[in-house]
Amino acid sequence: MKRLTRIASISLSALLATTTLVACSSGDSGDDSGSVYFLNFKPEQDAAYQEIAKEYTESTGVPVKVVTAASGSYEQTLKAEIGKDEAPTLFQVNGPAGFITWQDYMADMSDTKIAQELTEDVPALQDDEGTTKGVPFAVEGFGIIINQEIFDKYIALPGAKIKSTDEITSFDKLKEVADDMQAKKGELGIEGAFASTSLTPGEDWRWQTHLANAPIWQEFQDDGVEDKTEVEFKYSNEYKNLFDLYLTDSTVEKTLAPAKTVSDSMAEFAQGKAAMVQNGNWAWSQISETKGNVVKEDKIKFLPMYMGLPNEQDFGLNVGTENYLGVNANASDADQQATKDFVDWLFTSDEGKQHVINDLGFVAPFNSYSETDTPNDPLAKQIQESISNKDITTIPWAFQYFPSQQFKDDFGQALSQYASGTMKWEDVVTQFKDDWKAEKEANWTE
């Protein structure tokens, strides 16, 4: 399979026809001072961004408005907002797949400090002429988060399958331990080894993207490509291994998973009802701020997401970036410049960097950040340690090449039906492959 080349551009007229977007200038008022309207992707960071915007406006006089889309609705919200007279001047794009849709709306960011300070291993989104249009702003990681206190209690039980969590280096061992913890949940004072699998539409992103990341990345590795117009879902059984384990060794019956949200799942973990939950470093704030949280800062750890992939004992956490900042090319020149100044201040100034590290909790991919410029939370520190650990290899984020949000949503619905018992696994796999091919062929060429 040859390496694929992205279509150079989708014509604006075609984009408008397929997405019914209307590109309108957000700066026709004649005000040369400029203003910023940021459409934020992550609800859990809304409060921090609101404070950052307030501080910047008080300091500079430049108005900064932050609007946060509801969970699972960002793409729809952006499509609705981008056509308004007062459209976002700053928005987020979901990797290369999102770039195909939004690149005609994205201004040249080559002259920004954040574009010029990017580290070499975290590239920007560029068009086929090499123009930087999207800048990554955070390196994140995900895996299986564990409560070490519950594991310590388990290890002390007669017949425990491990003496240390360091012994868990394969799916077989993970399953053996999880099954045993589930059988002994009464003795452990938990309701399940794993927190509930959140399959409510819009809440299923941990399974439709994050859990699928390593299997698809491994398939790309086998074929020596970065992306493909067709996938075999070659490691679908390995995906199923871990997904089934989540559903079976859970706080709830698997048929109830389609009604569960991320908040439900994280609350179960925070309140000590589960020993494990799959999520990323961004989850610490949600865990620590949950009412009734019992998870101690020095007792929360990451495990890799073992599922039976080749040589998985040599691999660690999934680490990468999916979200890129874009400046609205249809905003006025003043608003574009005000927006660029804002993001440069946030990510490169001494004051802004403190917000990035301490309030937003980002591991930032810029040369001006040292190894000590890491968020003061236990999960972010472990991501940095994982990146620095030369004995293991982190798994890059291949899911940024998934065809579209619709593809992911449809996959999530299929997973929900499988959990409910109304869809066979082989049909889930067939849908995954068929939908991938159909959507890739619509937007890509060899």
Order of alpha helices (4+ residues) and beta strands (2+ residues): beta-alpha-beta-alpha-beta-alpha-beta-alpha-alpha-beta-beta-beta-alpha-alpha-alpha-beta-alpha-alpha-alpha-beta-alpha-beta-beta-beta-alpha-alpha-alpha-beta-alpha-alpha-beta
